[in-house]
Amino acid sequence: MPREIEARQIVIDGQLLQFAIRHGSGQQPPLLLFNGIGANWELAKLFLEALTSTTAIIFDMPGVGGSPRPLLPYRPSTLVRLAAGLVTELGYAEIDVAGVSWGGGIAQQFAHQYPKLCRRLVLAATAPGATMVPGSPSVLWKMVTPRRYTDKDYMKRIAADLYGGVFRNDPSLIDRHASAMHGARNLGYLYQLLAVAGWTSLPWLWSLPQPTLILMGSDDPLVHPINGDILARLIPSAELRMIDDGHLFFVTRPAETAELIEAFLADENRKVQPTSLLSRIASWIGGLAPTSEGGRHQT
């Protein structure tokens, strides 16, 4: 049975990181999770607890939660070097990687930068960076500041419009999520915004060697679901699953999400079929509407 979540601190390349680990009973590599922008690790607690056998690792980004802000801004490449240093320090030679929303971009960078360390990839409610199909402008504007992390009343007022899904019918569900929020600081949040400014994975998505699971919410005001189809068409071995919820299905449907991910990670039949850049682009141009063909499914 999985153990309790253990929260600790560690210094990697001079940066103090607050991280949490939950050991599982399985023999597969651990899952390293990159959280959304401004989110402390505790916001993923329900998902971590829903995992049945997978060891999971998550850390607060510099300037968020228990990880102090560095002196200078950083890029995604810097963050994944810290992450690689963390898992190496913990004694792991191979991991699976997952990323949610903003963290999905960092997860893509990790898979690209450390292909031998990253066995499989899970991308949730995310996009290929600056080249994404944007969500509602009024919703995206609310993401410019970390106010929702510091003002719980404000979060409750905007939750339905910001995250969609079940919050539209029952905004009171945000209370549990809001109670776990703490530690997002203005400059730390700005650093996270700057990290992905102008960043895109489109030039190299076709070269990712990892089998990849892409999870998208069907009612996501922040990240249009079509971004999932773009990722699925350009990554050589990718499966797209649509979840009937909004942006925060990791929080609102932790058991269902954990079950999908663990089934994917345990499937030994997943193989990457080599394809050229031109064939991936042709597939993408061939149609951007979500489809259930070619290994892409909806739930």
Solvent accessible surface area in square Angstrom, and as a share of the most:
residue,aa,sasa,rsa
1,M,198,0.88
2,P,24,0.15
3,R,164,0.60
4,E,153,0.69
5,I,34,0.17
6,E,74,0.33
7,A,50,0.38
8,R,98,0.36
9,Q,102,0.45
10,I,30,0.15
11,V,94,0.54
12,I,12,0.06
13,D,126,0.65
14,G,72,0.70
15,Q,23,0.10
16,L,59,0.29
17,L,0,0.00
18,Q,34,0.15
19,F,0,0.00
20,A,0,0.00
21,I,4,0.02
22,R,32,0.12
23,H,58,0.26
24,G,21,0.20
25,S,64,0.41
26,G,35,0.33
27,Q,176,0.78
28,Q,60,0.27
29,P,24,0.15
30,P,6,0.04
31,L,0,0.00
32,L,0,0.00
33,L,2,0.01
34,F,1,0.00
35,N,17,0.09
36,G,12,0.11
37,I,10,0.05
38,G,0,0.00
39,A,11,0.08
40,N,0,0.00
41,W,21,0.07
42,E,47,0.21
43,L,16,0.08
44,A,8,0.07
45,K,91,0.39
46,L,59,0.29
47,F,1,0.01
48,L,1,0.00
49,E,78,0.35
50,A,28,0.21
51,L,3,0.02
52,T,94,0.55
53,S,43,0.28
54,T,10,0.06
55,T,17,0.10
56,A,0,0.00
57,I,0,0.00
58,I,0,0.00
59,F,4,0.02
60,D,2,0.01
61,M,7,0.03
62,P,2,0.01
63,G,0,0.00
64,V,1,0.00
65,G,11,0.10
66,G,28,0.27
67,S,0,0.00
68,P,60,0.38
69,R,102,0.37
70,P,32,0.20
71,L,162,0.81
72,L,135,0.67
73,P,69,0.43
74,Y,17,0.06
75,R,103,0.37
76,P,2,0.01
77,S,36,0.23
78,T,44,0.26
79,L,0,0.00
80,V,0,0.00
81,R,117,0.43
82,L,13,0.06
83,A,0,0.00
84,A,9,0.07
85,G,25,0.24
86,L,0,0.00
87,V,0,0.00
88,T,90,0.52
89,E,116,0.52
90,L,39,0.19
91,G,65,0.62
92,Y,56,0.21
93,A,94,0.73
94,E,76,0.34
95,I,0,0.00
96,D,0,0.00
97,V,0,0.00
98,A,0,0.00
99,G,0,0.00
100,V,12,0.07
101,S,20,0.13
102,W,26,0.09
103,G,0,0.00
104,G,0,0.00
105,G,6,0.06
106,I,0,0.00
107,A,0,0.00
108,Q,0,0.00
109,Q,22,0.10
110,F,0,0.00
111,A,0,0.00
112,H,70,0.31
113,Q,56,0.25
114,Y,60,0.23
115,P,61,0.38
116,K,192,0.81
117,L,24,0.12
118,C,3,0.02
119,R,51,0.19
120,R,12,0.04
121,L,0,0.00
122,V,0,0.00
123,L,0,0.00
124,A,0,0.00
125,A,0,0.00
126,T,4,0.02
127,A,9,0.07
128,P,0,0.00
129,G,18,0.17
130,A,65,0.51
131,T,64,0.37
132,M,56,0.25
133,V,52,0.30
134,P,83,0.52
135,G,14,0.13
136,S,44,0.28
137,P,111,0.70
138,S,71,0.46
139,V,10,0.06
140,L,59,0.29
141,W,188,0.66
142,K,54,0.23
143,M,31,0.14
144,V,68,0.39
145,T,72,0.42
146,P,10,0.06
147,R,108,0.39
148,R,4,0.02
149,Y,16,0.06
150,T,91,0.53
151,D,46,0.24
152,K,82,0.35
153,D,92,0.48
154,Y,29,0.11
155,M,0,0.00
156,K,84,0.36
157,R,155,0.56
158,I,12,0.06
159,A,0,0.00
160,A,23,0.18
161,D,79,0.41
162,L,0,0.00
163,Y,8,0.03
164,G,1,0.01
165,G,12,0.12
166,V,45,0.26
167,F,3,0.01
168,R,112,0.41
169,N,140,0.72
170,D,58,0.30
171,P,62,0.39
172,S,68,0.44
173,L,77,0.38
174,I,0,0.00
175,D,65,0.34
176,R,142,0.52
177,H,12,0.05
178,A,1,0.01
179,S,82,0.53
180,A,30,0.23
181,M,5,0.02
182,H,89,0.40
183,G,29,0.28
184,A,7,0.06
185,R,98,0.36
186,N,113,0.58
187,L,74,0.37
188,G,0,0.00
189,Y,3,0.01
190,L,81,0.40
191,Y,13,0.05
192,Q,0,0.00
193,L,58,0.29
194,L,76,0.38
195,A,0,0.00
196,V,36,0.21
197,A,57,0.44
198,G,65,0.62
199,W,22,0.08
200,T,36,0.21
201,S,0,0.00
202,L,39,0.20
203,P,87,0.55
204,W,39,0.14
205,L,0,0.00
206,W,78,0.28
207,S,50,0.32
208,L,2,0.01
209,P,62,0.39
210,Q,3,0.01
211,P,15,0.10
212,T,2,0.01
213,L,4,0.02
214,I,0,0.00
215,L,0,0.00
216,M,0,0.00
217,G,0,0.00
218,S,56,0.36
219,D,51,0.27
220,D,10,0.05
221,P,18,0.11
222,L,6,0.03
223,V,12,0.07
224,H,81,0.36
225,P,22,0.14
226,I,35,0.18
227,N,0,0.00
228,G,0,0.00
229,D,0,0.00
230,I,5,0.02
231,L,0,0.00
232,A,0,0.00
233,R,27,0.10
234,L,7,0.03
235,I,0,0.00
236,P,19,0.12
237,S,23,0.15
238,A,16,0.12
239,E,14,0.06
240,L,2,0.01
241,R,54,0.20
242,M,15,0.07
243,I,0,0.00
244,D,97,0.50
245,D,5,0.02
246,G,1,0.01
247,H,7,0.03
248,L,23,0.11
249,F,1,0.00
250,F,14,0.06
251,V,16,0.09
252,T,33,0.19
253,R,76,0.28
254,P,27,0.17
255,A,69,0.54
256,E,57,0.26
257,T,0,0.00
258,A,1,0.01
259,E,125,0.56
260,L,30,0.15
261,I,0,0.00
262,E,20,0.09
263,A,64,0.50
264,F,5,0.02
265,L,0,0.00
266,A,50,0.39
267,D,47,0.25
268,E,118,0.53
269,N,128,0.66
270,R,73,0.27
271,K,137,0.58
272,V,46,0.27
273,Q,117,0.52
274,P,126,0.79
275,T,54,0.31
276,S,62,0.40
277,L,68,0.34
278,L,142,0.70
279,S,50,0.32
280,R,24,0.09
281,I,61,0.31
282,A,63,0.49
283,S,41,0.26
284,W,61,0.21
285,I,133,0.67
286,G,69,0.66
287,G,26,0.25
288,L,65,0.32
289,A,70,0.54
290,P,58,0.36
291,T,33,0.19
292,S,71,0.46
293,E,131,0.59
294,G,70,0.67
295,G,36,0.34
296,R,25,0.09
297,H,82,0.36
298,Q,103,0.46
299,T,75,0.44
